[in-house]
């Protein structure tokens, strides 16, 4: 069975447009289980109360931002190994360094295509289909 | 990505842009007024960033480029490298306007003119280079691709080092009792147990005593709890942190049984759990219900362990059961809601017709059905209110556009103007909001162009240099009242009257009050400005404003004090479609009065009516004198004198608080009515707000109490002849 069939992703972004873009891209990759959260706090609660295979989170959000979410996830015994992809804007070098130090698995720069996202996701978890 | 999906997303993006632009505008206004804080700056940065991000998806390159520069500047503000001094704020405000324009162009699919917004962009870049044009410029082009070249090795799943060894092995007693509705909240107890299991040796017993009999079992209820021990090197905080997010939905107690632990009094003698502990039983275990008391003591519970089950598999199964809660809001096309509104309207009519039929039934049968019908009536009303609440939107969506207008106009006229807004959260039907923008824009243009004086004039008059426009929205008695006031020169009544006479708009000999004179500016073709400017146009303004508001079933009033300012008040209905009405009869014709305008109905005795004031007299209503008016007179309906004796008086109140007593022949009942516009067929008729279809299929006019009140106060008791003619004619035609 292809990995995509059972793969469950949490998409975190405060902007509906970006959540939907990511959802569409994931659906195109065959991922069927996609849940989302509008902010870091909600995402953290969702991530720590149900089984997940990956978090794809935007960096810039009100309240807990993507880096904060990453650190919270890495600091939580239940989910600290959960694959985490950070979505960044252009020119956010310093952020990528911080994220790498905090244990991010990969990052992707907005705007991205479904194919770009697939590469990033598969670099972390292997072939989806 | 599927292109139809993208098209749909585009709509979402522009909707979201509107919200973002609003928060941007609001944030910048706060900064300007000095009421901002760190969060405001962050919110502005995020708004620009989000617009840029979304624009990137659809490839709106001009928008992306501009947003990028704007974002870079906001980043500097955010980091404290750039102070929000007035000059900087001005640049930001202009950038905001440019951004809004670019979004609008992208929305309409227009090509962006070459060099559009380059002034604004240049100003932003100047901020980045510290004002030194020759100095280092912001180089969005150079910065943008850096990340792509940045070397980053993706971290493969499982690449993380295993947990570092921790000094001491500890034993905890655990009780974990999820509440019955955990599954509905997308919490998977099996997952939590698996996490516990991964921390060390977990030894749990499931308590299935709470599971109801099969007949009472709901598919999403949860009735199992666990107790037992965990032997782990993890700290208490680490274990507790797993359950912290679900604290409200699960009961979790943790007791340290390790010898020497402060909290473990009875546990000192506790035998360590069996070394070969079974994995977690995450599913209802086929085991006799463990007594809760026994289960809470781990050393006793341990031997009762159920057969091992494949916990990970259960974890997977539980995923399906835990339904994901969707987002708290959904976006629906307005058209779909309108369809519901129309259906509700039809339902209201059908219900009224049903009532009519039931009334004609024999009393025994009728009463039974009537009871059921009254439930239906209540539900229909609830349905109507709910639908209307969906359509309601805060007026802020239109108010927010005004600060920009004020900025642009004050720059154009060289006047200094600030805008204050109150009550932006007041909610009004979306259709009304959409049609408010033009009238409000026009009023504000007028205020700035003709009302507010130049800074020099203001100082000479002893006023503050900066003029103020104050907008407020408020719900009063079933209406929304919007006021736009300025502290400018006010209306020069003498000049207005002179002009009106010159243009032949009023009788040269008419004696008019100041308020009446002020209202003359709403007459078509009236313009008092000495010079016609390109801002307010050529005097076609205020009558259009009034007509727009009238089209919405609203009323415009103006109050002005020469030298001190003008207030224009717009009173609007909450909704356009359905309303509660009182059905009355006058001279064998049926009319509907809007319930929100009615204070009370009574049948006064002869001695309570004072014949001295006005033609129909005045009523002493518990000390208040309320003028009485025969509705037949106002509407110009012929009525025999003897019919008038036993009339019912309906006390009405208009939004400015004026009361009057309308005398009608009979009250026919209370009914929800669907408002149908008569304007297309009959034109504007004074005193008539619309028409409706009654239960018996007849058409009845809905009266506009506000207008009736002003019609009667304008000249005692006689209505304007035009209204009489129109109404009588239309009444004849429609009835």
HADDOCK unambig.tbl for C-alpha pairs under 7 A between the chains (distance, minus, plus):
assign (segid A and resid 15 and name CA) (segid B and resid 50 and name CA) 6.85 0.50 0.50
assign (segid A and resid 17 and name CA) (segid B and resid 9 and name CA) 6.36 0.50 0.50
assign (segid A and resid 17 and name CA) (segid B and resid 12 and name CA) 6.20 0.50 0.50
assign (segid A and resid 17 and name CA) (segid B and resid 13 and name CA) 5.34 0.50 0.50
assign (segid A and resid 17 and name CA) (segid B and resid 54 and name CA) 6.44 0.50 0.50
assign (segid A and resid 18 and name CA) (segid B and resid 54 and name CA) 6.56 0.50 0.50
assign (segid A and resid 24 and name CA) (segid B and resid 1 and name CA) 6.44 0.50 0.50
assign (segid A and resid 25 and name CA) (segid B and resid 1 and name CA) 6.20 0.50 0.50
assign (segid A and resid 28 and name CA) (segid B and resid 1 and name CA) 6.71 0.50 0.50
assign (segid A and resid 45 and name CA) (segid B and resid 245 and name CA) 5.53 0.50 0.50
assign (segid A and resid 49 and name CA) (segid B and resid 187 and name CA) 5.02 0.50 0.50
assign (segid A and resid 49 and name CA) (segid B and resid 188 and name CA) 6.02 0.50 0.50
assign (segid A and resid 49 and name CA) (segid B and resid 191 and name CA) 6.99 0.50 0.50
assign (segid A and resid 49 and name CA) (segid B and resid 192 and name CA) 6.67 0.50 0.50
assign (segid A and resid 50 and name CA) (segid B and resid 187 and name CA) 5.71 0.50 0.50
assign (segid A and resid 50 and name CA) (segid B and resid 188 and name CA) 5.16 0.50 0.50
assign (segid A and resid 50 and name CA) (segid B and resid 191 and name CA) 5.83 0.50 0.50
assign (segid A and resid 51 and name CA) (segid B and resid 191 and name CA) 5.98 0.50 0.50
assign (segid A and resid 60 and name CA) (segid B and resid 46 and name CA) 6.61 0.50 0.50
assign (segid A and resid 76 and name CA) (segid B and resid 241 and name CA) 6.91 0.50 0.50
assign (segid A and resid 76 and name CA) (segid B and resid 242 and name CA) 6.94 0.50 0.50
assign (segid A and resid 77 and name CA) (segid B and resid 238 and name CA) 6.43 0.50 0.50
assign (segid A and resid 77 and name CA) (segid B and resid 242 and name CA) 6.79 0.50 0.50
assign (segid A and resid 78 and name CA) (segid B and resid 195 and name CA) 5.15 0.50 0.50
assign (segid A and resid 78 and name CA) (segid B and resid 242 and name CA) 6.13 0.50 0.50
assign (segid A and resid 81 and name CA) (segid B and resid 160 and name CA) 6.88 0.50 0.50
assign (segid A and resid 83 and name CA) (segid B and resid 157 and name CA) 6.11 0.50 0.50
assign (segid A and resid 90 and name CA) (segid B and resid 144 and name CA) 5.08 0.50 0.50
assign (segid A and resid 90 and name CA) (segid B and resid 145 and name CA) 6.66 0.50 0.50
assign (segid A and resid 90 and name CA) (segid B and resid 147 and name CA) 6.46 0.50 0.50
assign (segid A and resid 91 and name CA) (segid B and resid 143 and name CA) 5.46 0.50 0.50
assign (segid A and resid 91 and name CA) (segid B and resid 144 and name CA) 4.82 0.50 0.50
assign (segid A and resid 91 and name CA) (segid B and resid 145 and name CA) 6.42 0.50 0.50
assign (segid A and resid 91 and name CA) (segid B and resid 146 and name CA) 5.66 0.50 0.50
assign (segid A and resid 91 and name CA) (segid B and resid 147 and name CA) 5.27 0.50 0.50
assign (segid A and resid 92 and name CA) (segid B and resid 147 and name CA) 6.39 0.50 0.50
assign (segid A and resid 93 and name CA) (segid B and resid 147 and name CA) 5.50 0.50 0.50
assign (segid A and resid 105 and name CA) (segid B and resid 154 and name CA) 5.42 0.50 0.50
assign (segid A and resid 105 and name CA) (segid B and resid 155 and name CA) 4.37 0.50 0.50
assign (segid A and resid 105 and name CA) (segid B and resid 156 and name CA) 6.65 0.50 0.50
assign (segid A and resid 106 and name CA) (segid B and resid 154 and name CA) 4.84 0.50 0.50
assign (segid A and resid 106 and name CA) (segid B and resid 155 and name CA) 6.41 0.50 0.50
assign (segid A and resid 110 and name CA) (segid B and resid 53 and name CA) 6.31 0.50 0.50
assign (segid A and resid 111 and name CA) (segid B and resid 53 and name CA) 6.41 0.50 0.50
assign (segid A and resid 111 and name CA) (segid B and resid 56 and name CA) 5.07 0.50 0.50
assign (segid A and resid 111 and name CA) (segid B and resid 57 and name CA) 5.30 0.50 0.50
assign (segid A and resid 114 and name CA) (segid B and resid 1 and name CA) 6.58 0.50 0.50
assign (segid A and resid 123 and name CA) (segid B and resid 154 and name CA) 6.27 0.50 0.50
assign (segid A and resid 123 and name CA) (segid B and resid 156 and name CA) 6.68 0.50 0.50
assign (segid A and resid 124 and name CA) (segid B and resid 154 and name CA) 6.29 0.50 0.50
assign (segid A and resid 124 and name CA) (segid B and resid 155 and name CA) 6.03 0.50 0.50
assign (segid A and resid 124 and name CA) (segid B and resid 156 and name CA) 4.33 0.50 0.50
assign (segid A and resid 124 and name CA) (segid B and resid 157 and name CA) 5.49 0.50 0.50
assign (segid A and resid 125 and name CA) (segid B and resid 156 and name CA) 6.32 0.50 0.50
assign (segid A and resid 125 and name CA) (segid B and resid 157 and name CA) 5.54 0.50 0.50
